[in-house]
Amino acid sequence: MFSFINQPSPNSVTHKLLKKLSKTINPELIDTELENHLDYLSMSAMSDILRALEI
């Protein structure tokens, strides 16, 4: 069965997480790093970016 429910993008999830953690990171940097990651759209990409930023 197909689902047409809008899923939040990894970019928006990462931005919301950083906001909740009160971290001020340039959103364009996050977007660029996520979109250039080999596993874009995965939790692995988010984890790698956050680890690289030491968060």
C-alpha positions in Angstrom: 0.0 0.0 0.0 1.3 3.5 -0.9 1.2 6.3 1.5 0.9 9.9 0.3 1.3 11.4 3.8 3.9 14.2 3.7 7.0 13.1 5.7 9.3 15.7 7.1 12.6 16.1 5.3 15.8 15.2 7.1 16.7 18.9 6.7 13.6 20.1 8.6 14.0 17.5 11.3 17.7 18.4 11.8 16.8 22.1 12.0 14.1 21.4 14.6 16.4 19.3 16.6 19.1 22.0 16.7 16.5 24.6 17.7 15.3 22.4 20.6 18.9 21.9 21.6 19.4 25.7 21.4 22.2 25.3 18.9 22.8 28.1 16.4 24.2 26.6 13.2 23.8 28.1 9.8 20.8 26.4 8.2 22.4 26.6 4.8 25.4 24.7 6.1 23.2 21.9 7.4 21.2 21.7 4.2 24.4 21.6 2.0 26.1 19.0 4.2 23.0 16.7 4.3 22.2 17.0 0.6 25.9 16.1 -0.2 26.0 13.1 2.1 26.1 9.7 0.4 23.2 8.5 2.5 21.0 11.6 2.2 17.5 10.9 3.4 18.7 8.6 6.1 19.3 8.9 9.8 22.9 8.0 9.1 23.3 11.3 7.2 21.8 13.3 10.1 24.0 11.5 12.6 27.2 12.0 10.7 26.5 15.7 10.2 25.7 16.2 13.9 28.8 14.2 14.9 30.9 16.3 12.6 29.6 19.5 14.3 30.3 17.9 17.7 26.7 18.0 18.8 
